[in-house]
Amino acid sequence: MRSLIRIFICLAVFAAASRGMAQEGRTLSFPRTTEYVEQMPPADRVWLFVLAGQSNMAGRGLVEPSDTIPHPRIFTVTPDKRWALAKEPLQLYQPALTGLGPGLAFARALIKELDEDIYIGLIPCAVGGSSTDDWLSDSVCNGVRLKSNLTDKIRWAMEYGTVKGVIWHQGESDATAEKLPHYRENTEALFAFFRKVAGDPELPIIAGELGLFPGVEKNRLEYLQINDIISAITDEDPDAMLVHSFGTTPKEDKVHFDGPSQRAMGRRYALAWLSLVRSRNK
């Protein structure tokens, strides 16, 4: 009996140590300092982009040192509403889980296409596990009151710039038989809400597909239905565009995009926004 007890204790200690090592590895390349912006540029030169949705927008990928190198014209809103040079991870609402998202890759790709006197301000508002019902009801999800937090951050940021778009990735929490029938209506209502808060009825919204990973069958049918709904919405909304998730790969959990795929999705969001805006200006 004592031998069995010793075995169980050893296994428990090993499991705890493994979790600690994994956690340390996850945060190994996290930035150690925050570089606040001392003087913001004129408001007419700051283009604001909202990063909203759930965990694949919040980011669960592995942050690498290159993801923490700031660009002098890319800022982010901190949780306490200050401007800082953007470094991954941007979304800090769930410290025990947060990781690399698509936000900085999006901004880095987009800034290359903008005039040199234009700055990008990112507004992180994504919270893991949040469903469209949670968003519409302004529920507290993982410690964040969703709509209120987004509204507060946008209105504060608009004192420093103009909202130019919403980058939206959400749907995993709605991929159930109970929630799927309401997904289109809910998502369209949220898009209208985002535009109302931003004061722009034609605000570009770029929506990403859920990941359909090779060999992963869990929830595949439901994910396909979610993607079909997002596609239908963006097809009919002249101010929205879909970003495909083909070719992406997951983390070990088979749900979240890995680091390279998060960067790829970020670049796709940038290309989609550019394509949408340029097509409207023809």
C-alpha positions as CSV (number, residue, x, y, z in Angstrom):
1,M,0.0,0.0,0.0
2,R,2.8,2.4,0.9
3,S,4.5,1.7,-2.4
4,L,1.3,2.5,-4.3
5,I,0.9,5.8,-2.3
6,R,4.5,6.7,-3.2
7,I,3.8,6.0,-6.9
8,F,0.6,8.2,-6.8
9,I,2.6,11.0,-5.1
10,C,5.4,10.8,-7.7
11,L,2.9,10.8,-10.6
12,A,1.2,13.9,-9.1
13,V,4.5,15.7,-8.6
14,F,5.5,14.8,-12.2
15,A,2.2,16.1,-13.6
16,A,2.5,19.3,-11.7
17,A,6.0,19.8,-12.9
18,S,5.0,19.1,-16.5
19,R,2.3,21.7,-16.3
20,G,4.7,24.2,-14.8
21,M,7.3,23.5,-17.6
22,A,4.6,23.9,-20.3
23,Q,3.4,27.2,-18.7
24,E,7.0,28.5,-18.6
25,G,7.6,27.5,-22.2
26,R,4.4,29.3,-23.2
27,T,5.6,32.5,-21.7
28,L,9.3,32.2,-22.4
29,S,9.3,34.8,-25.2
30,F,6.7,37.1,-23.7
31,P,7.9,40.7,-23.6
32,R,9.2,41.8,-20.2
33,T,8.5,45.5,-20.6
34,T,5.7,47.6,-21.9
35,E,6.8,50.6,-24.1
36,Y,4.1,53.3,-23.7
37,V,3.5,55.9,-26.3
38,E,4.6,59.2,-24.9
39,Q,3.0,61.4,-27.6
40,M,0.2,60.2,-29.9
41,P,0.2,61.4,-33.5
42,P,-2.6,63.6,-34.8
43,A,-5.9,61.8,-34.7
44,D,-6.5,62.1,-38.4
45,R,-3.4,59.9,-38.9
46,V,-4.3,57.1,-36.5
47,W,-6.4,54.2,-38.0
48,L,-8.1,52.0,-35.4
49,F,-8.9,48.3,-35.8
50,V,-10.9,46.3,-33.3
51,L,-9.8,42.7,-32.7
52,A,-12.8,40.8,-31.4
53,G,-14.2,37.3,-31.1
54,Q,-13.1,34.4,-29.0
55,S,-10.0,32.4,-28.3
56,N,-8.6,32.1,-31.8
57,M,-8.7,35.9,-32.1
58,A,-7.4,36.2,-28.5
59,G,-4.6,33.9,-29.5
60,R,-3.3,30.7,-28.2
61,G,-0.2,30.3,-30.4
62,L,3.4,30.2,-29.2
63,V,4.9,33.6,-29.0
64,E,8.4,33.8,-30.5
65,P,11.0,36.6,-30.1
66,S,10.2,38.1,-33.5
67,D,6.5,38.6,-32.4
68,T,7.7,41.0,-29.7
69,I,9.7,43.4,-31.9
70,P,7.6,46.6,-32.0
71,H,6.9,48.7,-35.0
72,P,7.1,52.4,-34.4
73,R,3.8,53.0,-36.1
74,I,1.8,50.2,-34.6
75,F,0.1,50.8,-31.2
76,T,-2.2,48.8,-29.0
77,V,-4.6,49.7,-26.2
78,T,-3.6,48.2,-22.9
79,P,-6.3,46.8,-20.5
80,D,-6.0,50.0,-18.4
81,K,-6.6,52.1,-21.5
82,R,-3.1,53.4,-22.4
83,W,-1.4,53.4,-25.7
84,A,1.7,51.2,-26.0
85,L,3.8,49.9,-28.9
86,A,2.2,46.6,-30.0
87,K,3.9,43.4,-29.0
88,E,2.4,39.9,-28.8
89,P,0.5,38.8,-26.9
90,L,-2.0,41.6,-27.5
91,Q,-5.0,40.1,-25.8
92,L,-4.4,40.0,-22.0
93,Y,-7.8,39.1,-20.6
94,Q,-6.9,35.5,-19.7
95,P,-3.3,35.6,-18.5
96,A,-3.1,31.8,-17.9
97,L,-4.0,31.0,-21.5
98,T,-3.1,34.0,-23.7
99,G,-0.6,33.6,-26.5
100,L,0.0,34.6,-30.1
101,G,-2.9,35.9,-32.1
102,P,-3.3,37.3,-35.6
103,G,-3.3,41.0,-34.5
104,L,0.3,42.1,-34.9
105,A,0.8,40.1,-38.1
106,F,-2.3,41.9,-39.5
107,A,-1.0,45.3,-38.6
108,R,2.5,44.6,-39.9
109,A,1.2,43.4,-43.2
110,L,-1.2,46.4,-43.5
111,I,1.3,49.1,-42.5
112,K,3.4,48.3,-45.5
113,E,0.6,49.3,-47.8
114,L,-0.2,52.6,-46.0
115,D,1.3,56.0,-46.3
116,E,4.3,56.6,-44.1
117,D,2.4,59.2,-42.0
118,I,-0.4,56.8,-41.1
119,Y,-0.3,54.9,-37.8
120,I,-2.3,51.8,-36.7
121,G,-4.0,51.5,-33.3
122,L,-5.2,48.0,-32.3
123,I,-8.1,47.6,-29.9
124,P,-8.0,44.0,-28.4
125,C,-11.4,42.9,-27.2
126,A,-11.4,39.1,-27.9
127,V,-12.3,36.7,-25.0
128,G,-11.9,33.0,-25.1
129,G,-15.1,30.9,-24.8
130,S,-17.5,33.7,-25.7
131,S,-20.5,32.9,-27.8
132,T,-22.7,35.3,-29.8
133,D,-25.3,35.0,-27.1
134,D,-22.7,36.1,-24.6
135,W,-21.8,39.1,-26.7
136,L,-25.4,40.2,-27.4
137,S,-26.5,39.9,-23.8
138,D,-23.3,41.7,-22.6
139,S,-22.5,38.8,-20.4
140,V,-19.4,38.5,-18.2
141,C,-17.3,35.9,-19.9
142,N,-14.0,34.9,-18.3
143,G,-14.0,38.1,-16.2
144,V,-14.9,40.5,-19.1
145,R,-18.3,42.1,-19.7
146,L,-18.1,41.7,-23.5
147,K,-20.1,44.5,-25.1
148,S,-19.4,47.0,-22.4
149,N,-15.7,46.4,-22.6
150,L,-15.6,46.7,-26.3
151,T,-17.8,49.9,-26.3
152,D,-15.6,51.5,-23.6
153,K,-12.3,50.7,-25.4
154,I,-13.6,51.9,-28.8
155,R,-15.0,55.2,-27.5
156,W,-11.9,55.9,-25.6
157,A,-9.7,55.1,-28.6
158,M,-11.8,57.2,-30.9
159,E,-10.4,60.3,-29.1
160,Y,-7.1,59.4,-30.7
161,G,-8.1,58.1,-34.2
162,T,-10.8,56.8,-36.5
163,V,-12.1,53.2,-36.5
164,K,-11.4,51.7,-39.9
165,G,-12.4,48.1,-39.3
166,V,-13.3,45.2,-37.1
167,I,-11.4,41.9,-37.4
168,W,-13.7,39.2,-36.1
169,H,-13.0,35.5,-35.5
170,Q,-15.7,33.6,-33.5
171,G,-17.9,30.6,-33.8
172,E,-16.4,27.6,-32.0
173,S,-18.7,28.3,-29.0
174,D,-21.8,28.4,-31.3
175,A,-21.0,25.2,-33.1
176,T,-23.7,23.2,-31.2
177,A,-27.1,22.0,-32.3
178,E,-28.7,24.3,-29.8
179,K,-26.9,27.5,-30.9
180,L,-26.5,27.0,-34.6
181,P,-30.1,28.0,-35.6
182,H,-29.5,31.5,-34.1
183,Y,-25.9,32.0,-35.3
184,R,-26.7,34.0,-38.4
185,E,-29.1,36.4,-36.7
186,N,-26.8,36.9,-33.8
187,T,-23.8,37.6,-35.9
188,E,-25.6,40.1,-38.1
189,A,-26.9,41.8,-35.0
190,L,-23.3,42.0,-33.6
191,F,-22.0,43.5,-36.9
192,A,-24.7,46.2,-36.7
193,F,-23.7,46.8,-33.1
194,F,-20.0,47.2,-34.0
195,R,-20.9,49.8,-36.7
196,K,-23.2,51.7,-34.4
197,V,-20.5,52.0,-31.7
198,A,-18.0,53.1,-34.3
199,G,-20.4,55.6,-35.8
200,D,-19.9,54.2,-39.3
201,P,-22.8,52.2,-40.9
202,E,-20.4,51.1,-43.6
203,L,-17.5,50.0,-41.3
204,P,-15.5,47.2,-42.9
205,I,-15.8,43.9,-41.0
206,I,-13.4,41.1,-41.8
207,A,-14.5,37.7,-40.5
208,G,-12.4,34.6,-40.4
209,E,-13.5,31.0,-40.9
210,L,-13.1,28.4,-38.2
211,G,-10.2,26.0,-38.7
212,L,-11.0,22.7,-40.4
213,F,-7.9,20.8,-39.7
214,P,-6.8,17.5,-41.5
215,G,-7.6,14.5,-39.4
216,V,-9.7,16.4,-36.9
217,E,-13.3,15.1,-37.0
218,K,-14.7,16.5,-33.8
219,N,-17.3,19.1,-34.5
220,R,-16.4,19.1,-38.2
221,L,-20.0,19.2,-39.4
222,E,-20.9,22.0,-37.0
223,Y,-17.8,24.0,-38.0
224,L,-18.7,23.6,-41.7
225,Q,-22.1,25.0,-40.9
226,I,-20.7,27.9,-39.0
227,N,-18.3,28.7,-41.9
228,D,-21.2,28.5,-44.4
229,I,-23.2,31.0,-42.3
230,I,-20.2,33.4,-42.1
231,S,-19.7,33.0,-45.9
232,A,-23.4,33.8,-46.5
233,I,-23.3,36.9,-44.3
234,T,-20.2,38.3,-45.9
235,D,-21.5,37.5,-49.4
236,E,-24.6,39.6,-48.8
237,D,-23.0,42.4,-46.7
238,P,-21.1,44.7,-49.1
239,D,-19.0,46.0,-46.2
240,A,-17.8,42.6,-45.0
241,M,-15.4,40.1,-46.3
242,L,-14.6,36.5,-45.5
243,V,-11.1,35.2,-44.7
244,H,-10.6,31.5,-45.5
245,S,-8.7,29.2,-43.1
246,F,-7.5,26.7,-45.6
247,G,-4.0,25.3,-45.1
248,T,-3.8,26.3,-41.5
249,T,-2.6,23.9,-38.8
250,P,-3.6,23.5,-35.1
251,K,-1.9,23.3,-31.8
252,E,-1.9,20.0,-30.0
253,D,-5.4,20.7,-28.7
254,K,-6.8,20.5,-32.3
255,V,-8.9,23.6,-31.8
256,H,-6.6,26.6,-31.8
257,F,-4.4,27.8,-34.7
258,D,-0.7,27.3,-34.0
259,G,1.8,30.2,-34.3
260,P,2.6,30.0,-38.0
261,S,-1.2,29.8,-38.8
262,Q,-2.0,32.8,-36.6
263,R,0.5,34.9,-38.5
264,A,-0.9,33.6,-41.8
265,M,-4.4,34.5,-40.8
266,G,-3.2,37.9,-39.8
267,R,-1.8,38.5,-43.2
268,R,-5.0,37.3,-44.8
269,Y,-7.1,39.7,-42.7
270,A,-4.9,42.5,-43.9
271,L,-5.2,41.5,-47.6
272,A,-9.0,41.1,-47.2
273,W,-9.4,44.6,-45.6
274,L,-7.3,46.1,-48.4
275,S,-9.2,44.3,-51.1
276,L,-12.6,45.4,-49.6
277,V,-11.6,49.1,-49.2
278,R,-9.9,49.3,-52.6
279,S,-13.0,47.8,-54.3
280,R,-15.2,50.4,-52.7
281,N,-13.0,53.2,-53.9
282,K,-13.0,52.2,-57.5
